[in-house]
């Protein structure tokens, strides 16, 4: 059965260094997908390695809606701007930093209804 999720009904997640709204997930009736809108404010400080995290056994697809940023991962640094997509493999440590002057907005997709986040 199709299910509509109204704007404003997303679950707000308390994650370090960003505001994350979980739009669709197992808790909202989606068994095999999770969609999050992530907003990262402009930074005027260094990257905090403690915010690096990874998702065991699941890929993450990150699409840039607004702003500019850089994702620092085990395999390198990936500058991103509007319209760019980054596929993060399972178990790869990463953190995304806003490198622009406005809010960085990301749409993040996971092929599971329950996303596990593990940090360093």
Backbone torsions as a table, in degrees:
resi	resn	phi	psi	omega
1	UNK	NA	133.6	176.9
2	UNK	-65.4	150.3	-179.3
3	UNK	-140.2	128.6	177.8
4	UNK	-98.1	134.6	175.6
5	UNK	-112.6	116.2	-176.8
6	UNK	-72.5	148.3	174.7
7	UNK	-56.5	137.9	-179.7
8	UNK	92.1	-10.0	179.8
9	UNK	-94.4	3.3	179.3
10	UNK	-68.4	145.8	177.8
11	UNK	-81.2	126.2	178.7
12	UNK	-83.1	127.6	-179.4
13	UNK	-102.7	138.3	177.8
14	UNK	-92.4	93.5	-178.7
15	UNK	-119.9	143.8	-176.1
16	UNK	-65.3	134.0	172.4
17	UNK	78.5	5.3	-177.9
18	UNK	-160.7	161.3	172.2
19	UNK	-105.4	126.1	-176.9
20	UNK	-126.2	129.3	177.8
21	UNK	-113.6	115.4	179.1
22	UNK	-84.8	106.2	-174.1
23	UNK	-80.3	-48.8	-179.2
24	UNK	-133.4	138.4	179.3
25	UNK	-168.6	-176.0	179.0
26	UNK	-58.5	-36.3	179.0
27	UNK	-67.6	-19.6	179.5
28	UNK	-108.2	17.0	175.3
29	UNK	93.3	6.4	179.1
30	UNK	-103.1	110.2	-176.2
31	UNK	-76.3	-33.9	-170.0
32	UNK	-122.5	20.4	177.5
33	UNK	-152.7	147.1	172.6
34	UNK	-133.0	132.9	179.2
35	UNK	-126.1	129.5	179.0
36	UNK	-128.9	141.7	170.0
37	UNK	-102.3	119.2	-177.0
38	UNK	-114.6	132.7	178.3
39	UNK	-121.7	129.2	-179.6
40	UNK	-124.0	122.3	179.6
41	UNK	-69.8	156.2	174.6
42	UNK	-59.6	142.4	-178.4
43	UNK	-112.4	146.1	175.2
44	UNK	-125.9	32.9	-179.0
45	UNK	-143.9	174.3	-179.1
46	UNK	-74.4	166.5	178.1
47	UNK	-72.5	138.6	176.5
48	UNK	-97.5	111.7	-178.4
49	UNK	-60.4	-24.4	-179.3
50	UNK	-65.6	-16.6	178.7
51	UNK	-86.2	-5.6	176.1
52	UNK	-63.4	142.1	-178.5
53	UNK	-148.4	175.4	175.3
54	UNK	-151.5	163.7	-179.1
55	UNK	-117.7	107.9	-178.6
56	UNK	-61.8	127.8	169.8
57	UNK	63.4	20.0	177.8
58	UNK	-146.4	139.6	175.5
59	UNK	-76.2	159.5	171.4
60	UNK	-128.2	133.9	176.0
61	UNK	-110.3	120.0	-176.7
62	UNK	-112.5	121.0	179.1
63	UNK	-115.6	130.4	-177.7
64	UNK	-88.1	117.0	177.8
65	UNK	-87.7	-42.7	-177.8
66	UNK	-147.8	148.3	172.1
67	UNK	88.8	-169.6	-179.5
68	UNK	-134.7	144.8	179.5
69	UNK	-157.3	-179.4	176.3
70	UNK	-141.3	130.2	175.0
71	UNK	-100.1	125.2	178.8
72	UNK	-101.1	117.9	-175.0
73	UNK	-130.0	169.9	177.8
74	UNK	-55.6	-33.4	-174.8
75	UNK	-93.6	-0.7	177.9
76	UNK	146.4	-172.0	178.9
77	UNK	-109.1	135.1	-175.4
78	UNK	-126.6	102.5	175.2
79	UNK	-70.6	138.9	-177.0
80	UNK	-137.2	146.0	175.1
81	UNK	-141.4	178.8	-174.3
82	UNK	-48.2	128.0	177.5
83	UNK	92.0	-11.5	178.5
84	UNK	-76.5	150.8	176.5
85	UNK	-128.2	137.4	177.4
86	UNK	-123.9	128.7	175.4
87	UNK	-101.0	117.7	179.7
88	UNK	-101.7	120.0	-178.1
89	UNK	-70.0	161.9	177.5
90	UNK	-58.1	145.5	172.8
91	UNK	69.2	6.7	178.3
92	UNK	-90.6	123.5	178.6
93	UNK	-67.3	137.8	-179.6
94	UNK	-158.4	160.2	172.6
95	UNK	-151.1	142.6	179.2
96	UNK	-112.6	133.2	-179.2
97	UNK	-117.4	141.3	174.6
98	UNK	-78.7	123.1	179.6
99	UNK	-109.2	2.5	-178.4
100	UNK	-101.9	-165.3	-178.4
101	UNK	-106.3	-5.0	178.2
102	UNK	-122.6	174.5	-179.7
103	UNK	-61.9	136.7	174.1
104	UNK	-92.7	119.8	179.7
105	UNK	-113.0	125.6	-178.1
106	UNK	-121.4	142.3	170.4
107	UNK	-108.2	118.0	-174.5
108	UNK	-112.7	131.6	-178.5
109	UNK	-118.7	140.6	175.7
110	UNK	-131.5	139.4	-179.6
111	UNK	-84.3	46.3	177.9
112	UNK	-157.6	153.4	178.7
113	UNK	-81.9	-18.8	-179.6
114	UNK	-124.3	111.5	-177.8
115	UNK	-98.5	130.5	174.9
116	UNK	-103.9	131.7	177.2
117	UNK	-116.0	127.4	176.6
118	UNK	-122.0	137.8	-179.9
119	UNK	-108.0	176.1	178.5
120	UNK	-84.7	NA	NA
